[in-house]
Amino acid sequence: MLKTISSILVSAAIAGPVLAADVSVEMLNKHPETKERNVFIPAVVEIQPGDAVTWLSVDKGHNVQFVRGAVPDGVEKFSSKLNQDVSYTFETPGVYVYKCTPHYGLGMVGIVVVGNDPDNIEAAKSKRYPGKAGKRLKQMFEELG
């Protein structure tokens, strides 16, 4: 069963953003197909307000933290502990850029888009991100259009 879910998530990551009510995102040391290191799969998720994302600590050493200045105005800080599964219910529409704190500069980032008209997308796109995170986020934003 877990292998089937993992296969679905990998396929979705390759095919593009996931559209669903509640989504699971894996925190991995290495992408099973592309072999990229330190990744969230899927990296881009599109949901509606009230939907939840659960990050699964498949590989140890990872967490989830919203990137300051890359979430909608008024959203409070969110950060999980290392090595733990965590869920977050998204109520405020907009773009949320998140990172794995220890692997941020190595490019371990992801995006959650909540709602159909994210008004903070330009602010999130124009923010400066360190190292490989900036390159990966640029690709993700291009995929979003």
TIPA-345590 format. One record per atom (N, C-alpha, C): residue number from 1; residue in one letter; chain; atom name; x, y negated, z. Coordinates in steps of 0.2 Angstrom, whole numbers. Layout:
# TIPA-345590
[r NUM; 'a'; 'A'; 'CA'; [X; Y; Z]]
...
END
This chain:
# TIPA-345590
[r 1; 'm'; 'A'; 'N'; [4; 6; 0]]
[r 1; 'm'; 'A'; 'CA'; [0; 0; 0]]
[r 1; 'm'; 'A'; 'C'; [4; -6; 0]]
[r 2; 'l'; 'A'; 'N'; [9; -7; 5]]
[r 2; 'l'; 'A'; 'CA'; [14; -13; 5]]
[r 2; 'l'; 'A'; 'C'; [17; -13; -2]]
[r 3; 'k'; 'A'; 'N'; [20; -8; -5]]
[r 3; 'k'; 'A'; 'CA'; [23; -8; -11]]
[r 3; 'k'; 'A'; 'C'; [18; -11; -17]]
[r 4; 't'; 'A'; 'N'; [12; -9; -16]]
[r 4; 't'; 'A'; 'CA'; [7; -12; -21]]
[r 4; 't'; 'A'; 'C'; [6; -19; -20]]
[r 5; 'i'; 'A'; 'N'; [5; -22; -14]]
[r 5; 'i'; 'A'; 'CA'; [5; -29; -13]]
[r 5; 'i'; 'A'; 'C'; [11; -32; -15]]
[r 6; 's'; 'A'; 'N'; [17; -30; -13]]
[r 6; 's'; 'A'; 'CA'; [23; -33; -15]]
[r 6; 's'; 'A'; 'C'; [23; -33; -23]]
[r 7; 's'; 'A'; 'N'; [21; -28; -27]]
[r 7; 's'; 'A'; 'CA'; [21; -28; -34]]
[r 7; 's'; 'A'; 'C'; [17; -34; -37]]
[r 8; 'i'; 'A'; 'N'; [11; -34; -33]]
[r 8; 'i'; 'A'; 'CA'; [6; -39; -36]]
[r 8; 'i'; 'A'; 'C'; [9; -46; -34]]
[r 9; 'l'; 'A'; 'N'; [12; -47; -29]]
[r 9; 'l'; 'A'; 'CA'; [15; -54; -27]]
[r 9; 'l'; 'A'; 'C'; [21; -56; -32]]
[r 10; 'v'; 'A'; 'N'; [25; -51; -34]]
[r 10; 'v'; 'A'; 'CA'; [30; -52; -38]]
[r 10; 'v'; 'A'; 'C'; [28; -54; -45]]
[r 11; 's'; 'A'; 'N'; [23; -50; -47]]
[r 11; 's'; 'A'; 'CA'; [20; -51; -54]]
[r 11; 's'; 'A'; 'C'; [17; -58; -54]]
[r 12; 'a'; 'A'; 'N'; [13; -60; -48]]
[r 12; 'a'; 'A'; 'CA'; [10; -67; -48]]
[r 12; 'a'; 'A'; 'C'; [16; -72; -48]]
[r 13; 'a'; 'A'; 'N'; [21; -71; -45]]
[r 13; 'a'; 'A'; 'CA'; [27; -76; -45]]
[r 13; 'a'; 'A'; 'C'; [29; -77; -52]]
[r 14; 'i'; 'A'; 'N'; [30; -72; -56]]
[r 14; 'i'; 'A'; 'CA'; [32; -72; -63]]
[r 14; 'i'; 'A'; 'C'; [27; -75; -67]]
[r 15; 'a'; 'A'; 'N'; [21; -74; -66]]
[r 15; 'a'; 'A'; 'CA'; [15; -76; -70]]
[r 15; 'a'; 'A'; 'C'; [14; -84; -69]]
[r 16; 'g'; 'A'; 'N'; [15; -86; -63]]
[r 16; 'g'; 'A'; 'CA'; [14; -93; -62]]
[r 16; 'g'; 'A'; 'C'; [10; -94; -55]]
[r 17; 'p'; 'A'; 'N'; [7; -99; -53]]
[r 17; 'p'; 'A'; 'CA'; [4; -101; -47]]
[r 17; 'p'; 'A'; 'C'; [-1; -96; -46]]
[r 18; 'v'; 'A'; 'N'; [-2; -94; -39]]
[r 18; 'v'; 'A'; 'CA'; [-8; -90; -37]]
[r 18; 'v'; 'A'; 'C'; [-14; -94; -35]]
[r 19; 'l'; 'A'; 'N'; [-20; -92; -37]]
[r 19; 'l'; 'A'; 'CA'; [-26; -95; -36]]
[r 19; 'l'; 'A'; 'C'; [-30; -90; -31]]
[r 20; 'a'; 'A'; 'N'; [-31; -92; -25]]
[r 20; 'a'; 'A'; 'CA'; [-35; -87; -21]]
[r 20; 'a'; 'A'; 'C'; [-37; -91; -14]]
[r 21; 'a'; 'A'; 'N'; [-41; -88; -11]]
[r 21; 'a'; 'A'; 'CA'; [-44; -91; -4]]
[r 21; 'a'; 'A'; 'C'; [-38; -91; 1]]
[r 22; 'd'; 'A'; 'N'; [-35; -85; 2]]
[r 22; 'd'; 'A'; 'CA'; [-30; -84; 7]]
[r 22; 'd'; 'A'; 'C'; [-25; -80; 4]]
[r 23; 'v'; 'A'; 'N'; [-19; -83; 4]]
[r 23; 'v'; 'A'; 'CA'; [-13; -80; 1]]
[r 23; 'v'; 'A'; 'C'; [-7; -78; 6]]
[r 24; 's'; 'A'; 'N'; [-4; -73; 4]]
[r 24; 's'; 'A'; 'CA'; [2; -71; 8]]
[r 24; 's'; 'A'; 'C'; [8; -73; 3]]
[r 25; 'v'; 'A'; 'N'; [13; -75; 7]]
[r 25; 'v'; 'A'; 'CA'; [20; -77; 4]]
[r 25; 'v'; 'A'; 'C'; [25; -73; 7]]
[r 26; 'e'; 'A'; 'N'; [29; -70; 4]]
[r 26; 'e'; 'A'; 'CA'; [35; -66; 7]]
[r 26; 'e'; 'A'; 'C'; [41; -70; 7]]
[r 27; 'm'; 'A'; 'N'; [45; -70; 13]]
[r 27; 'm'; 'A'; 'CA'; [51; -73; 14]]
[r 27; 'm'; 'A'; 'C'; [56; -68; 13]]
[r 28; 'l'; 'A'; 'N'; [60; -69; 7]]
[r 28; 'l'; 'A'; 'CA'; [65; -64; 5]]
[r 28; 'l'; 'A'; 'C'; [72; -66; 5]]
[r 29; 'n'; 'A'; 'N'; [77; -61; 6]]
[r 29; 'n'; 'A'; 'CA'; [84; -63; 5]]
[r 29; 'n'; 'A'; 'C'; [86; -63; -3]]
[r 30; 'k'; 'A'; 'N'; [82; -59; -7]]
[r 30; 'k'; 'A'; 'CA'; [84; -58; -14]]
[r 30; 'k'; 'A'; 'C'; [77; -57; -18]]
[r 31; 'h'; 'A'; 'N'; [76; -60; -23]]
[r 31; 'h'; 'A'; 'CA'; [70; -59; -27]]
[r 31; 'h'; 'A'; 'C'; [71; -52; -31]]
[r 32; 'p'; 'A'; 'N'; [66; -48; -30]]
[r 32; 'p'; 'A'; 'CA'; [67; -41; -33]]
[r 32; 'p'; 'A'; 'C'; [68; -40; -40]]
[r 33; 'e'; 'A'; 'N'; [66; -45; -44]]
[r 33; 'e'; 'A'; 'CA'; [67; -45; -51]]
[r 33; 'e'; 'A'; 'C'; [73; -49; -54]]
[r 34; 't'; 'A'; 'N'; [72; -56; -52]]
[r 34; 't'; 'A'; 'CA'; [77; -61; -54]]
[r 34; 't'; 'A'; 'C'; [84; -61; -51]]
[r 35; 'k'; 'A'; 'N'; [84; -57; -45]]
[r 35; 'k'; 'A'; 'CA'; [90; -57; -40]]
[r 35; 'k'; 'A'; 'C'; [92; -64; -37]]
[r 36; 'e'; 'A'; 'N'; [88; -69; -38]]
[r 36; 'e'; 'A'; 'CA'; [89; -75; -35]]
[r 36; 'e'; 'A'; 'C'; [89; -74; -27]]
[r 37; 'r'; 'A'; 'N'; [93; -78; -24]]
[r 37; 'r'; 'A'; 'CA'; [94; -77; -17]]
[r 37; 'r'; 'A'; 'C'; [90; -82; -13]]
[r 38; 'n'; 'A'; 'N'; [87; -80; -7]]
[r 38; 'n'; 'A'; 'CA'; [84; -84; -3]]
[r 38; 'n'; 'A'; 'C'; [78; -87; -6]]
[r 39; 'v'; 'A'; 'N'; [72; -83; -6]]
[r 39; 'v'; 'A'; 'CA'; [66; -86; -10]]
[r 39; 'v'; 'A'; 'C'; [60; -84; -6]]
[r 40; 'f'; 'A'; 'N'; [55; -88; -8]]
[r 40; 'f'; 'A'; 'CA'; [48; -87; -6]]
[r 40; 'f'; 'A'; 'C'; [45; -84; -12]]
[r 41; 'i'; 'A'; 'N'; [41; -79; -11]]
[r 41; 'i'; 'A'; 'CA'; [37; -76; -17]]
[r 41; 'i'; 'A'; 'C'; [30; -75; -15]]
[r 42; 'p'; 'A'; 'N'; [25; -78; -18]]
[r 42; 'p'; 'A'; 'CA'; [26; -83; -24]]
[r 42; 'p'; 'A'; 'C'; [29; -90; -21]]
[r 43; 'a'; 'A'; 'N'; [32; -93; -25]]
[r 43; 'a'; 'A'; 'CA'; [35; -100; -23]]
[r 43; 'a'; 'A'; 'C'; [30; -105; -24]]
[r 44; 'v'; 'A'; 'N'; [25; -105; -28]]
[r 44; 'v'; 'A'; 'CA'; [20; -110; -29]]
[r 44; 'v'; 'A'; 'C'; [13; -107; -28]]
[r 45; 'v'; 'A'; 'N'; [9; -110; -24]]
[r 45; 'v'; 'A'; 'CA'; [2; -107; -22]]
[r 45; 'v'; 'A'; 'C'; [-2; -113; -23]]
[r 46; 'e'; 'A'; 'N'; [-8; -112; -26]]
[r 46; 'e'; 'A'; 'CA'; [-14; -117; -27]]
[r 46; 'e'; 'A'; 'C'; [-20; -114; -23]]
[r 47; 'i'; 'A'; 'N'; [-22; -118; -18]]
[r 47; 'i'; 'A'; 'CA'; [-28; -116; -14]]
[r 47; 'i'; 'A'; 'C'; [-33; -122; -13]]
[r 48; 'q'; 'A'; 'N'; [-38; -121; -10]]
[r 48; 'q'; 'A'; 'CA'; [-43; -126; -9]]
[r 48; 'q'; 'A'; 'C'; [-43; -128; -1]]
[r 49; 'p'; 'A'; 'N'; [-45; -134; 1]]
[r 49; 'p'; 'A'; 'CA'; [-45; -135; 8]]
[r 49; 'p'; 'A'; 'C'; [-49; -130; 12]]
[r 50; 'g'; 'A'; 'N'; [-46; -128; 18]]
[r 50; 'g'; 'A'; 'CA'; [-49; -123; 22]]
[r 50; 'g'; 'A'; 'C'; [-46; -116; 21]]
[r 51; 'd'; 'A'; 'N'; [-43; -116; 15]]
[r 51; 'd'; 'A'; 'CA'; [-39; -109; 14]]
[r 51; 'd'; 'A'; 'C'; [-33; -109; 18]]
[r 52; 'a'; 'A'; 'N'; [-30; -103; 19]]
[r 52; 'a'; 'A'; 'CA'; [-24; -102; 23]]
[r 52; 'a'; 'A'; 'C'; [-19; -98; 19]]
[r 53; 'v'; 'A'; 'N'; [-13; -100; 21]]
[r 53; 'v'; 'A'; 'CA'; [-7; -96; 18]]
[r 53; 'v'; 'A'; 'C'; [-3; -93; 24]]
[r 54; 't'; 'A'; 'N'; [-2; -86; 23]]
[r 54; 't'; 'A'; 'CA'; [2; -83; 28]]
[r 54; 't'; 'A'; 'C'; [9; -81; 25]]
[r 55; 'w'; 'A'; 'N'; [14; -83; 29]]
[r 55; 'w'; 'A'; 'CA'; [21; -82; 26]]
[r 55; 'w'; 'A'; 'C'; [23; -75; 30]]
[r 56; 'l'; 'A'; 'N'; [25; -70; 27]]
[r 56; 'l'; 'A'; 'CA'; [28; -64; 29]]
[r 56; 'l'; 'A'; 'C'; [35; -63; 30]]
[r 57; 's'; 'A'; 'N'; [38; -62; 36]]
[r 57; 's'; 'A'; 'CA'; [45; -62; 37]]
[r 57; 's'; 'A'; 'C'; [47; -55; 35]]
[r 58; 'v'; 'A'; 'N'; [48; -54; 28]]
[r 58; 'v'; 'A'; 'CA'; [50; -47; 26]]
[r 58; 'v'; 'A'; 'C'; [57; -46; 27]]
[r 59; 'd'; 'A'; 'N'; [61; -51; 26]]
[r 59; 'd'; 'A'; 'CA'; [68; -51; 28]]
[r 59; 'd'; 'A'; 'C'; [70; -55; 33]]
[r 60; 'k'; 'A'; 'N'; [74; -54; 38]]
[r 60; 'k'; 'A'; 'CA'; [76; -58; 44]]
[r 60; 'k'; 'A'; 'C'; [80; -64; 42]]
[r 61; 'g'; 'A'; 'N'; [79; -69; 46]]
[r 61; 'g'; 'A'; 'CA'; [83; -75; 46]]
[r 61; 'g'; 'A'; 'C'; [80; -81; 43]]
[r 62; 'h'; 'A'; 'N'; [73; -80; 42]]
[r 62; 'h'; 'A'; 'CA'; [69; -86; 38]]
[r 62; 'h'; 'A'; 'C'; [64; -88; 42]]
[r 63; 'n'; 'A'; 'N'; [62; -94; 41]]
[r 63; 'n'; 'A'; 'CA'; [56; -98; 44]]
[r 63; 'n'; 'A'; 'C'; [53; -102; 39]]
[r 64; 'v'; 'A'; 'N'; [48; -106; 41]]
[r 64; 'v'; 'A'; 'CA'; [44; -111; 36]]
[r 64; 'v'; 'A'; 'C'; [43; -117; 40]]
[r 65; 'q'; 'A'; 'N'; [45; -123; 36]]
[r 65; 'q'; 'A'; 'CA'; [44; -129; 39]]
[r 65; 'q'; 'A'; 'C'; [42; -134; 34]]
[r 66; 'f'; 'A'; 'N'; [37; -138; 35]]
[r 66; 'f'; 'A'; 'CA'; [36; -143; 30]]
[r 66; 'f'; 'A'; 'C'; [41; -148; 30]]
[r 67; 'v'; 'A'; 'N'; [43; -151; 23]]
[r 67; 'v'; 'A'; 'CA'; [48; -156; 22]]
[r 67; 'v'; 'A'; 'C'; [45; -162; 23]]
[r 68; 'r'; 'A'; 'N'; [48; -166; 28]]
[r 68; 'r'; 'A'; 'CA'; [46; -173; 30]]
[r 68; 'r'; 'A'; 'C'; [46; -177; 23]]
[r 69; 'g'; 'A'; 'N'; [40; -181; 23]]
[r 69; 'g'; 'A'; 'CA'; [39; -185; 17]]
[r 69; 'g'; 'A'; 'C'; [37; -182; 11]]
[r 70; 'a'; 'A'; 'N'; [36; -175; 11]]
[r 70; 'a'; 'A'; 'CA'; [33; -172; 5]]
[r 70; 'a'; 'A'; 'C'; [27; -168; 7]]
[r 71; 'v'; 'A'; 'N'; [23; -171; 11]]
[r 71; 'v'; 'A'; 'CA'; [16; -168; 13]]
[r 71; 'v'; 'A'; 'C'; [12; -174; 13]]
[r 72; 'p'; 'A'; 'N'; [5; -173; 12]]
[r 72; 'p'; 'A'; 'CA'; [0; -178; 13]]
[r 72; 'p'; 'A'; 'C'; [1; -182; 19]]
[r 73; 'd'; 'A'; 'N'; [-1; -189; 18]]
[r 73; 'd'; 'A'; 'CA'; [-1; -193; 24]]
[r 73; 'd'; 'A'; 'C'; [-5; -191; 30]]
[r 74; 'g'; 'A'; 'N'; [-3; -191; 36]]
[r 74; 'g'; 'A'; 'CA'; [-7; -189; 42]]
[r 74; 'g'; 'A'; 'C'; [-6; -182; 44]]
[r 75; 'v'; 'A'; 'N'; [-3; -178; 39]]
[r 75; 'v'; 'A'; 'CA'; [-2; -171; 41]]
[r 75; 'v'; 'A'; 'C'; [4; -170; 46]]
[r 76; 'e'; 'A'; 'N'; [2; -167; 52]]
[r 76; 'e'; 'A'; 'CA'; [7; -166; 57]]
[r 76; 'e'; 'A'; 'C'; [13; -161; 55]]
[r 77; 'k'; 'A'; 'N'; [18; -162; 59]]
[r 77; 'k'; 'A'; 'CA'; [24; -157; 58]]
[r 77; 'k'; 'A'; 'C'; [22; -150; 58]]
[r 78; 'f'; 'A'; 'N'; [25; -146; 54]]
[r 78; 'f'; 'A'; 'CA'; [23; -138; 55]]
[r 78; 'f'; 'A'; 'C'; [30; -135; 54]]
[r 79; 's'; 'A'; 'N'; [32; -131; 59]]
[r 79; 's'; 'A'; 'CA'; [38; -127; 59]]
[r 79; 's'; 'A'; 'C'; [37; -120; 62]]
[r 80; 's'; 'A'; 'N'; [39; -115; 59]]
[r 80; 's'; 'A'; 'CA'; [38; -108; 63]]
[r 80; 's'; 'A'; 'C'; [45; -106; 66]]
[r 81; 'k'; 'A'; 'N'; [45; -101; 70]]
[r 81; 'k'; 'A'; 'CA'; [51; -98; 72]]
[r 81; 'k'; 'A'; 'C'; [54; -94; 67]]
[r 82; 'l'; 'A'; 'N'; [60; -92; 68]]
[r 82; 'l'; 'A'; 'CA'; [64; -87; 64]]
[r 82; 'l'; 'A'; 'C'; [61; -80; 65]]
[r 83; 'n'; 'A'; 'N'; [61; -77; 59]]
[r 83; 'n'; 'A'; 'CA'; [59; -70; 59]]
[r 83; 'n'; 'A'; 'C'; [52; -68; 61]]
[r 84; 'q'; 'A'; 'N'; [47; -73; 61]]
[r 84; 'q'; 'A'; 'CA'; [40; -71; 63]]
[r 84; 'q'; 'A'; 'C'; [36; -73; 57]]
[r 85; 'd'; 'A'; 'N'; [30; -69; 56]]
[r 85; 'd'; 'A'; 'CA'; [25; -70; 52]]
[r 85; 'd'; 'A'; 'C'; [21; -76; 55]]
[r 86; 'v'; 'A'; 'N'; [19; -81; 50]]
[r 86; 'v'; 'A'; 'CA'; [15; -86; 52]]
[r 86; 'v'; 'A'; 'C'; [10; -88; 47]]
[r 87; 's'; 'A'; 'N'; [4; -91; 50]]
[r 87; 's'; 'A'; 'CA'; [-1; -93; 45]]
[r 87; 's'; 'A'; 'C'; [-3; -100; 47]]
[r 88; 'y'; 'A'; 'N'; [-5; -104; 41]]
[r 88; 'y'; 'A'; 'CA'; [-7; -111; 42]]
[r 88; 'y'; 'A'; 'C'; [-13; -112; 38]]
[r 89; 't'; 'A'; 'N'; [-18; -115; 40]]
[r 89; 't'; 'A'; 'CA'; [-24; -117; 37]]
[r 89; 't'; 'A'; 'C'; [-24; -124; 34]]
[r 90; 'f'; 'A'; 'N'; [-24; -125; 28]]
[r 90; 'f'; 'A'; 'CA'; [-23; -131; 25]]
[r 90; 'f'; 'A'; 'C'; [-30; -135; 24]]
[r 91; 'e'; 'A'; 'N'; [-31; -140; 28]]
[r 91; 'e'; 'A'; 'CA'; [-37; -144; 28]]
[r 91; 'e'; 'A'; 'C'; [-37; -150; 23]]
[r 92; 't'; 'A'; 'N'; [-31; -154; 23]]
[r 92; 't'; 'A'; 'CA'; [-30; -160; 19]]
[r 92; 't'; 'A'; 'C'; [-27; -158; 12]]
[r 93; 'p'; 'A'; 'N'; [-31; -161; 7]]
[r 93; 'p'; 'A'; 'CA'; [-29; -160; 0]]
[r 93; 'p'; 'A'; 'C'; [-22; -163; -1]]
[r 94; 'g'; 'A'; 'N'; [-18; -160; -6]]
[r 94; 'g'; 'A'; 'CA'; [-12; -163; -8]]
[r 94; 'g'; 'A'; 'C'; [-7; -158; -9]]
[r 95; 'v'; 'A'; 'N'; [-1; -161; -10]]
[r 95; 'v'; 'A'; 'CA'; [5; -156; -11]]
[r 95; 'v'; 'A'; 'C'; [9; -156; -5]]
[r 96; 'y'; 'A'; 'N'; [11; -150; -3]]
[r 96; 'y'; 'A'; 'CA'; [15; -148; 3]]
[r 96; 'y'; 'A'; 'C'; [21; -145; 0]]
[r 97; 'v'; 'A'; 'N'; [27; -148; 1]]
[r 97; 'v'; 'A'; 'CA'; [33; -145; 0]]
[r 97; 'v'; 'A'; 'C'; [36; -142; 7]]
[r 98; 'y'; 'A'; 'N'; [38; -136; 7]]
[r 98; 'y'; 'A'; 'CA'; [41; -133; 13]]
[r 98; 'y'; 'A'; 'C'; [47; -129; 11]]
[r 99; 'k'; 'A'; 'N'; [51; -128; 17]]
[r 99; 'k'; 'A'; 'CA'; [57; -125; 16]]
[r 99; 'k'; 'A'; 'C'; [59; -119; 22]]
[r 100; 'c'; 'A'; 'N'; [64; -116; 21]]
[r 100; 'c'; 'A'; 'CA'; [67; -111; 26]]
[r 100; 'c'; 'A'; 'C'; [72; -116; 29]]
[r 101; 't'; 'A'; 'N'; [72; -117; 35]]
[r 101; 't'; 'A'; 'CA'; [77; -122; 38]]
[r 101; 't'; 'A'; 'C'; [84; -120; 37]]
[r 102; 'p'; 'A'; 'N'; [86; -113; 38]]
[r 102; 'p'; 'A'; 'CA'; [93; -112; 38]]
[r 102; 'p'; 'A'; 'C'; [95; -111; 30]]
[r 103; 'h'; 'A'; 'N'; [91; -111; 26]]
[r 103; 'h'; 'A'; 'CA'; [92; -110; 18]]
[r 103; 'h'; 'A'; 'C'; [90; -115; 14]]
[r 104; 'y'; 'A'; 'N'; [88; -121; 17]]
[r 104; 'y'; 'A'; 'CA'; [86; -126; 13]]
[r 104; 'y'; 'A'; 'C'; [90; -128; 7]]
[r 105; 'g'; 'A'; 'N'; [97; -130; 9]]
[r 105; 'g'; 'A'; 'CA'; [102; -132; 4]]
[r 105; 'g'; 'A'; 'C'; [103; -127; -1]]
[r 106; 'l'; 'A'; 'N'; [102; -120; 0]]
[r 106; 'l'; 'A'; 'CA'; [103; -115; -4]]
[r 106; 'l'; 'A'; 'C'; [97; -114; -9]]
[r 107; 'g'; 'A'; 'N'; [92; -118; -8]]
[r 107; 'g'; 'A'; 'CA'; [86; -118; -12]]
[r 107; 'g'; 'A'; 'C'; [80; -114; -10]]
[r 108; 'm'; 'A'; 'N'; [79; -112; -4]]
[r 108; 'm'; 'A'; 'CA'; [74; -108; -1]]
[r 108; 'm'; 'A'; 'C'; [68; -113; 0]]
[r 109; 'v'; 'A'; 'N'; [64; -115; -5]]
[r 109; 'v'; 'A'; 'CA'; [59; -120; -4]]
[r 109; 'v'; 'A'; 'C'; [52; -117; -8]]
[r 110; 'g'; 'A'; 'N'; [47; -120; -6]]
[r 110; 'g'; 'A'; 'CA'; [40; -118; -10]]
[r 110; 'g'; 'A'; 'C'; [36; -124; -10]]
[r 111; 'i'; 'A'; 'N'; [30; -123; -13]]
[r 111; 'i'; 'A'; 'CA'; [25; -128; -14]]
[r 111; 'i'; 'A'; 'C'; [18; -125; -13]]
[r 112; 'v'; 'A'; 'N'; [14; -128; -9]]
[r 112; 'v'; 'A'; 'CA'; [7; -127; -9]]
[r 112; 'v'; 'A'; 'C'; [3; -133; -11]]
[r 113; 'v'; 'A'; 'N'; [-1; -132; -16]]
[r 113; 'v'; 'A'; 'CA'; [-5; -137; -19]]
[r 113; 'v'; 'A'; 'C'; [-12; -136; -16]]
[r 114; 'v'; 'A'; 'N'; [-15; -141; -12]]
[r 114; 'v'; 'A'; 'CA'; [-22; -140; -9]]
[r 114; 'v'; 'A'; 'C'; [-27; -145; -13]]
[r 115; 'g'; 'A'; 'N'; [-32; -142; -16]]
[r 115; 'g'; 'A'; 'CA'; [-37; -146; -20]]
[r 115; 'g'; 'A'; 'C'; [-35; -147; -27]]
[r 116; 'n'; 'A'; 'N'; [-39; -150; -31]]
[r 116; 'n'; 'A'; 'CA'; [-38; -151; -38]]
[r 116; 'n'; 'A'; 'C'; [-35; -157; -40]]
[r 117; 'd'; 'A'; 'N'; [-34; -162; -35]]
[r 117; 'd'; 'A'; 'CA'; [-31; -168; -37]]
[r 117; 'd'; 'A'; 'C'; [-27; -171; -32]]
[r 118; 'p'; 'A'; 'N'; [-21; -168; -31]]
[r 118; 'p'; 'A'; 'CA'; [-16; -170; -26]]
[r 118; 'p'; 'A'; 'C'; [-13; -177; -27]]
[r 119; 'd'; 'A'; 'N'; [-15; -182; -23]]
[r 119; 'd'; 'A'; 'CA'; [-13; -189; -24]]
[r 119; 'd'; 'A'; 'C'; [-6; -190; -22]]
[r 120; 'n'; 'A'; 'N'; [-3; -185; -18]]
[r 120; 'n'; 'A'; 'CA'; [4; -187; -16]]
[r 120; 'n'; 'A'; 'C'; [9; -183; -20]]
[r 121; 'i'; 'A'; 'N'; [7; -180; -26]]
[r 121; 'i'; 'A'; 'CA'; [12; -177; -30]]
[r 121; 'i'; 'A'; 'C'; [18; -181; -33]]
[r 122; 'e'; 'A'; 'N'; [17; -187; -35]]
[r 122; 'e'; 'A'; 'CA'; [22; -191; -37]]
[r 122; 'e'; 'A'; 'C'; [27; -193; -32]]
[r 123; 'a'; 'A'; 'N'; [25; -194; -26]]
[r 123; 'a'; 'A'; 'CA'; [29; -195; -20]]
[r 123; 'a'; 'A'; 'C'; [34; -189; -18]]
[r 124; 'a'; 'A'; 'N'; [30; -183; -19]]
[r 124; 'a'; 'A'; 'CA'; [34; -177; -17]]
[r 124; 'a'; 'A'; 'C'; [39; -175; -23]]
[r 125; 'k'; 'A'; 'N'; [37; -177; -29]]
[r 125; 'k'; 'A'; 'CA'; [42; -176; -35]]
[r 125; 'k'; 'A'; 'C'; [48; -180; -34]]
[r 126; 's'; 'A'; 'N'; [47; -187; -32]]
[r 126; 's'; 'A'; 'CA'; [52; -191; -32]]
[r 126; 's'; 'A'; 'C'; [57; -191; -26]]
[r 127; 'k'; 'A'; 'N'; [55; -187; -21]]
[r 127; 'k'; 'A'; 'CA'; [59; -186; -15]]
[r 127; 'k'; 'A'; 'C'; [66; -183; -17]]
[r 128; 'r'; 'A'; 'N'; [71; -185; -14]]
[r 128; 'r'; 'A'; 'CA'; [78; -182; -15]]
[r 128; 'r'; 'A'; 'C'; [78; -175; -10]]
[r 129; 'y'; 'A'; 'N'; [80; -170; -14]]
[r 129; 'y'; 'A'; 'CA'; [81; -163; -10]]
[r 129; 'y'; 'A'; 'C'; [88; -161; -11]]
[r 130; 'p'; 'A'; 'N'; [91; -158; -6]]
[r 130; 'p'; 'A'; 'CA'; [98; -156; -6]]
[r 130; 'p'; 'A'; 'C'; [99; -150; -10]]
[r 131; 'g'; 'A'; 'N'; [105; -150; -13]]
[r 131; 'g'; 'A'; 'CA'; [108; -144; -17]]
[r 131; 'g'; 'A'; 'C'; [103; -141; -21]]
[r 132; 'k'; 'A'; 'N'; [103; -134; -21]]
[r 132; 'k'; 'A'; 'CA'; [99; -130; -25]]
[r 132; 'k'; 'A'; 'C'; [91; -131; -24]]
[r 133; 'a'; 'A'; 'N'; [89; -134; -18]]
[r 133; 'a'; 'A'; 'CA'; [82; -135; -17]]
[r 133; 'a'; 'A'; 'C'; [79; -140; -22]]
[r 134; 'g'; 'A'; 'N'; [83; -145; -24]]
[r 134; 'g'; 'A'; 'CA'; [81; -150; -29]]
[r 134; 'g'; 'A'; 'C'; [80; -147; -36]]
[r 135; 'k'; 'A'; 'N'; [84; -142; -38]]
[r 135; 'k'; 'A'; 'CA'; [84; -139; -44]]
[r 135; 'k'; 'A'; 'C'; [78; -134; -45]]
[r 136; 'r'; 'A'; 'N'; [77; -131; -39]]
[r 136; 'r'; 'A'; 'CA'; [71; -126; -39]]
[r 136; 'r'; 'A'; 'C'; [65; -130; -39]]
[r 137; 'l'; 'A'; 'N'; [64; -135; -35]]
[r 137; 'l'; 'A'; 'CA'; [58; -139; -35]]
[r 137; 'l'; 'A'; 'C'; [57; -143; -41]]
[r 138; 'k'; 'A'; 'N'; [62; -145; -45]]
[r 138; 'k'; 'A'; 'CA'; [60; -148; -51]]
[r 138; 'k'; 'A'; 'C'; [57; -143; -56]]
[r 139; 'q'; 'A'; 'N'; [59; -137; -56]]
[r 139; 'q'; 'A'; 'CA'; [56; -132; -60]]
[r 139; 'q'; 'A'; 'C'; [49; -130; -58]]
[r 140; 'm'; 'A'; 'N'; [48; -130; -51]]
[r 140; 'm'; 'A'; 'CA'; [41; -129; -49]]
[r 140; 'm'; 'A'; 'C'; [36; -134; -51]]
[r 141; 'f'; 'A'; 'N'; [39; -140; -50]]
[r 141; 'f'; 'A'; 'CA'; [34; -146; -52]]
[r 141; 'f'; 'A'; 'C'; [33; -146; -59]]
[r 142; 'e'; 'A'; 'N'; [38; -144; -63]]
[r 142; 'e'; 'A'; 'CA'; [37; -144; -71]]
[r 142; 'e'; 'A'; 'C'; [31; -139; -72]]
[r 143; 'e'; 'A'; 'N'; [31; -133; -69]]
[r 143; 'e'; 'A'; 'CA'; [26; -128; -70]]
[r 143; 'e'; 'A'; 'C'; [19; -130; -68]]
[r 144; 'l'; 'A'; 'N'; [19; -135; -63]]
[r 144; 'l'; 'A'; 'CA'; [13; -137; -61]]
[r 144; 'l'; 'A'; 'C'; [10; -142; -66]]
[r 145; 'g'; 'A'; 'N'; [15; -146; -70]]
[r 145; 'g'; 'A'; 'CA'; [12; -150; -75]]
[r 145; 'g'; 'A'; 'C'; [12; -157; -72]]
END
